[in-house]
Amino acid sequence: MGTGDTTTGLGDDKPTRVGKFIQTYHSFLSSFVIGAAGLVATSMWQYKQADTARRQADSQQQIAAAQAENSWRIERAEILAKNLQVLSTSGPSTVEQRYGVLLSLTRGNILDPELAVSYALELGKDNPEYMRSVLASTTDKSYARLANAFELTCQQRFGVTRDAPVCASDKQADRSAALAQLVAEELEADKAHPHQSPLLMLADEHAVQASPAKLSALFGPYLTSLYERRQLAEIAHFEESSAGAKLIAALALVPAQPEELVAASEADELEKFRAARSQWLATFVTSAGCGGECRTKLLDVMLSSYARAQGRFEAPLRALLDEPRSHVAGVLARLHARLLTCQLGQDDVLALRDQVLVPLLDTELRASKPEQTRLDDVLGLLALTPPSAASTGDDEAAQHAHDALQQTLDRAKAALGARFAKSYTAARSSAQAARRSPPGTLARSMLCSANEVTGADADSIEQ
């Protein structure tokens, strides 16, 4: 190696293109980076300023809304305070004044809906039409409250009316009729909004089963109106809204209306319409979805309009009474209580006797091994029904009923021997004694007329 050789062997130190670019334009790059950083910082600062301004604006709006709401509450409280004395009064003398104040407060959304309903229901005791007007103007009202305020009349509960303590709810008959009319009007108006209509009362099937008599009476005018106008498709739409609605429609529409006029051309269609609902009801009352309490309450509804149903409740009642005794103990007890206290119309009890009880006893007697408990139960129920006198005229139906009852009781007497006296004769005598001198608990529910108390004393069928 020569002394003049200065090569290191590490290669050239020539800069890359990027390095050369940075060396050449370092001033520009420094300015660009600093400028970009400043732009980003400025943008972030502007965004934060805008966000802060927005938050402040939202806060101011919320404060203004809260102040306005507080001011309105204070003003509303002052308005209510001035009118509270009027709303708290009662009696016919203040009806007009209460109605005017309540309607104004309701329409102005000054009164809470729950309070509006409470005052309206109180107003309805003196003037049902004023009550209906106020309730129609009340938004977001509780339909459950309206259902609770609806009171069945004695006719609706039992199919008979008497001047008795158990019929005390008859005093509110006009108010209940106005509530049913309100339900009908709102159902007509709210067909497009089923979630904001009285149909809410039928959404819970268990709640419907707990009050079938009340709900069938409450929705009855609406369903009857649809039926009278032969809007059967609308009825089907109502039934499809819920399982509870289907049950209520069956209970309300199976019985015929006293004033109903049916043309010959539509008689078959309407009979099929009712028969389908009767058959559905016969299946439902013995299904797992209808327990003991449900069956007992449905029995009450069917008994109170049994004659008006023109035999269409026969299948559901026969289906119930054909069930094992353990399944229908409550039904038998309720039927016994209503027959004993005469809580059925005369036409209803006669139709029940001739169409259900006598055929049921006859069927059991013809069985290869009659069930003694069932025979005792049916005979005990027959013992509470009126006697059947032989027809003295041309009434073939009455004569047939008399003959059928007499022959069936004769066969029962022959089959049971001495047991018949306990199951039927003694039960009849005991029932008549209880009707003549009812104990305190029974007296309050007794609806027997004088003829019903003494009429069976002359009965000699069992002799």
Order of alpha helices (4+ residues) and beta strands (2+ residues): alpha-alpha-alpha-alpha-alpha-alpha-alpha-alpha-alpha-alpha-alpha-alpha-alpha-alpha-alpha-alpha-alpha-alpha-alpha-alpha-alpha-alpha-alpha
